[in-house]
Amino acid sequence: MLREVECLQHVRVPTQGLSANRMVSSSSVVTHLLRQLTMCKALEEIGYILGVTKLNAIVKGEKSDCTKHVNFLVSFNCRTLLPMKGEVMFGIVHSISRFGVFLKSGPMKIVYLSTRKMPNYYFVDEGKPLFMSNDLSRIEKDVVICFVVLATRWSQRTRDISILASIEGDSFGPVATAGLDGFEL
């Protein structure tokens, strides 16, 4: 689910290279904030940070114990993506095994679609692995799939959200071949 949230983040700015009056510019604080946000993939409570939309406030900095950094508390609004159970999404197939399919969907790299959640599809390995249905529709590498989120799991180690998907029901399944039909994610 896409949403707009307000966040608070501690930002550390190195003291070397400060101006003669020992002032830290707000642009320097924002630059360090954006660097910090790009280093974390996602946060458990809010999901993937897609972009900062508004800078609300920068609280006056405090020197840290080692005096090599100044700490600021920054309040900002950002747009996030947090997948929820029951949400309908699209993903591109990037890997196929006998037991299921792995999809990529936006910033999420781990979306798993098990063979148990693909009714009427069976595994075929004719040089390259794929799943084929009774109506001859195919799930193969680089195909766009419309799926519903069954469950999500947060991984602290990889700082990523894993998704279990399903295509059971009407209007779920293969949609198009990525790039060939003008469909991009």
N, C-alpha and C positions, 0 to 999 in steps of 0.2 A: 504494500500500500504506500503510495506517495503521500507525504505529508510535510508540513512546515513546522519546525520545532525551534524553541529557543534553547541555546546551550551556553554553558559556562566552561571556560577552558583556561588552565594556567599556562602561560607562555613564558619561556625563559629566553632572555635576550643577552648575548655576551656583552661585557662592558668594554672590551677592546674595540677601538675604532669609534668610540663615542666622541661627540663634539667637545670643544674646550669647556663649555659650561656644564658638561656631564648630563646632557639631556638626551633622551631616547625619542626619536621621532615616531609618530603613530604609524607611519608607513612601514617602519622597521618592525614594529610589533605585529602588524598585520601580515607582513611577509613571513615572519617566524611562525605565526599561527597557521598560515596556509601550508607551510612545510610540515608542521606537526600533523595536520589533518591528512595530508597525502601519505604519510607514513603508516597511519592506522587504516586498515581496510574498512572495518565496520566496528560499531559499538553495539553491545548486546541489547541495550535498552532502546536505541533509536534506529539501528540498522546501518545501512550504507549511507555515508554523507556524499550526496551528489554535487552540492554546491552551496557556497555561502551566499545568502541573499541580502543580508543587512548586518551592518556592524552597529550594535546598540551602545556599548560603553567599554572603555578601557579604564580600569581602576589603577590609581597611582601605583607605580612600581615600588617594590621593596627589594633591597639588596639581600642576596642569599649569604649564607655563612662564609662561603669561600670567597666572596666578593668578586668572582669572575663572571657572575650573571646577575641580572635584575629580573625579578619575577613580577609578572603582570597578570591580573585576572581580567579576562576578556569575555564580554557577553555579546552573542551574535545569534542571528536567525539563520537556519540552513534548511535546505530541502533534502529529505531523506527517503530511502526506500527500505521498508521493513516488510518482507513477505509474510502473509498471514494464512492460516488454514482456511481453505475454501476459496481463495483468490484464484482467478483465471489469469494465466500468464502465457507468454510465448518464449520459446527457446530454440537454439540451433544445436542439432546433434553434432557432437565432436568425437564421440567414441562409442563403439558398440561391442558388447560381449554376449555370450550365450545366455547370460542371466538378466540382461537389461541394457539400457541405453543411458549414456551420460550427456546432459545438455548444458549449454551455457546460456544464461539469460541476464543480459545487462552486466552488472558488476559481479554477479554470482557465477562462480565457476563450477560448483558442485550441485547439479540438479540430477537426481537419479530417478529413472523411470524403469521399474521392475517389469519383468515379463508377466508377473501376476496381475499387474495393473494395465496390461495391454490386451484386452479381450479380442479374440479372433485374429491375433497376430502370431505367426510362428517364425522361428529362427531359420534362416537360409544362409549357407556359406558357399557361395559360388565364386570363389576368388576374393571377393570382398564381402564381409559379413553385412547382413541386412535383416530386417523383419518384414514379412509380407502378410497381408491380410487376405481373407477369403474374397474380397472385392478387388484384389490385385493392387491396392494402395501399398506404398512402400515407405518404410522408415529406414533411411540410410544416412551416411555421413553428409553433413551440410543441408539437411532438410529441416525446415521450420516446423515445430510442433506446438500446437495449442494444448495446454495442460492445466489441470487444477492442482493446487498445493494441498497435499494430504497432511504433511507434518514438516516442521522446521526444527533444526538443532543448531545451537550456538557452540562453536569450538573456540575455547580460550587460547589454545596453542597456536592455531592458524589465524585467529581473529577473523573468522569467516562464518557464514551461515550456510548450512547444508539443507537441501530440500528433498523431500520424498514426493514424487509427482504421480499423477494418474491420468489416463486418457479414457477412463470408463465413462460412458454417458454420451449423449448426443453432442455434436459439434466440436468434439475434441479429437485430436490426432494430427496427421500431417496436413500442412497448409500449403507450403511452397518450398521450392529449392532456393536457398539463400543466395542472393546476388543475381540469379538468373531471371527471377520474376519481378525484380524491382522491390523486393521486400528486404528491408534492412533493420537490424535491431541495434 
